[in-house]
Amino acid sequence: MASFLLEIYTPGPAALALDRLTAQARAAAEHAAQAGLEVRHVRSFITPGDQVCFHVFEAPSAETLTRMSELAHFDHERITEVIE
């Protein structure tokens, strides 16, 4: 499976939002798995100066993550494939 970075902008105190956003990412991946999509949440981190939360997922394609986001109503700004 490939790795992808899913970006979410977080207005307000970003560091306070990390636990909530990580929980949402995990729930979205679980929801996708129940729907038959092969998605795994790896980790989440925030860049407080930019107010951006990044979620690392493993999935077969960016389209799979787009479908996960649609099913779980998990809004994001961008999905980018990454090499680790």
URLIN-V818321 format. One record per residue. N is the residue number from 0. RES is the residue in one letter. PHI is phi in radians with two decimals (* if undefined). PSI is psi in radians with two decimals (none if undefined). Layout:
n=N res=RES phi=PHI psi=PSI
n=N res=RES phi=PHI psi=PSI
//
This chain:
n=0 res=M phi=* psi=2.64
n=1 res=A phi=-1.55 psi=2.82
n=2 res=S phi=-1.84 psi=2.49
n=3 res=F phi=-2.37 psi=2.58
n=4 res=L phi=-1.88 psi=2.13
n=5 res=L phi=-1.90 psi=2.15
n=6 res=E phi=-1.79 psi=2.40
n=7 res=I phi=-2.33 psi=2.27
n=8 res=Y phi=-1.47 psi=2.39
n=9 res=T phi=-2.15 psi=1.70
n=10 res=P phi=-1.17 psi=2.59
n=11 res=G phi=1.55 psi=-2.88
n=12 res=P phi=-1.20 psi=1.74
n=13 res=A phi=-1.07 psi=-0.70
n=14 res=A phi=-1.07 psi=-0.57
n=15 res=L phi=-1.25 psi=-0.38
n=16 res=A phi=-1.56 psi=-0.20
n=17 res=L phi=-1.01 psi=-0.83
n=18 res=D phi=-1.04 psi=-0.78
n=19 res=R phi=-1.11 psi=-0.79
n=20 res=L phi=-1.19 psi=-0.63
n=21 res=T phi=-1.13 psi=-0.76
n=22 res=A phi=-1.07 psi=-0.71
n=23 res=Q phi=-1.13 psi=-0.69
n=24 res=A phi=-1.14 psi=-0.76
n=25 res=R phi=-1.11 psi=-0.74
n=26 res=A phi=-1.12 psi=-0.68
n=27 res=A phi=-1.11 psi=-0.73
n=28 res=A phi=-1.14 psi=-0.71
n=29 res=E phi=-1.13 psi=-0.73
n=30 res=H phi=-1.07 psi=-0.75
n=31 res=A phi=-1.11 psi=-0.73
n=32 res=A phi=-1.09 psi=-0.68
n=33 res=Q phi=-1.15 psi=-0.46
n=34 res=A phi=-1.55 psi=0.06
n=35 res=G phi=1.62 psi=0.14
n=36 res=L phi=-1.59 psi=2.47
n=37 res=E phi=-1.60 psi=1.66
n=38 res=V phi=-2.41 psi=2.42
n=39 res=R phi=-2.37 psi=2.22
n=40 res=H phi=-1.39 psi=2.23
n=41 res=V phi=-1.72 psi=-0.93
n=42 res=R phi=-2.91 psi=2.93
n=43 res=S phi=-2.38 psi=2.59
n=44 res=F phi=-2.67 psi=2.80
n=45 res=I phi=-2.16 psi=2.50
n=46 res=T phi=-1.84 psi=1.67
n=47 res=P phi=-1.01 psi=-0.64
n=48 res=G phi=-1.11 psi=-0.52
n=49 res=D phi=-1.76 psi=-0.13
n=50 res=Q phi=0.96 psi=0.83
n=51 res=V phi=-2.15 psi=2.36
n=52 res=C phi=-1.87 psi=2.30
n=53 res=F phi=-1.96 psi=2.32
n=54 res=H phi=-2.03 psi=2.27
n=55 res=V phi=-1.72 psi=2.18
n=56 res=F phi=-2.16 psi=2.68
n=57 res=E phi=-1.91 psi=2.34
n=58 res=A phi=-2.82 psi=2.83
n=59 res=P phi=-1.18 psi=-0.47
n=60 res=S phi=-2.82 psi=2.86
n=61 res=A phi=-1.12 psi=-0.59
n=62 res=E phi=-1.09 psi=-0.60
n=63 res=T phi=-1.12 psi=-0.72
n=64 res=L phi=-1.20 psi=-0.62
n=65 res=T phi=-1.08 psi=-0.76
n=66 res=R phi=-1.12 psi=-0.72
n=67 res=M phi=-1.00 psi=-0.81
n=68 res=S phi=-1.08 psi=-0.70
n=69 res=E phi=-1.14 psi=-0.82
n=70 res=L phi=-1.11 psi=-0.69
n=71 res=A phi=-1.69 psi=0.05
n=72 res=H phi=0.92 psi=0.84
n=73 res=F phi=-1.84 psi=1.61
n=74 res=D phi=-1.20 psi=2.50
n=75 res=H phi=-2.63 psi=2.87
n=76 res=E phi=-1.62 psi=-0.70
n=77 res=R phi=-2.77 psi=2.61
n=78 res=I phi=-2.13 psi=2.24
n=79 res=T phi=-2.30 psi=2.32
n=80 res=E phi=-1.27 psi=2.44
n=81 res=V phi=-2.23 psi=2.74
n=82 res=I phi=-1.98 psi=2.20
n=83 res=E phi=-1.91 psi=none
//
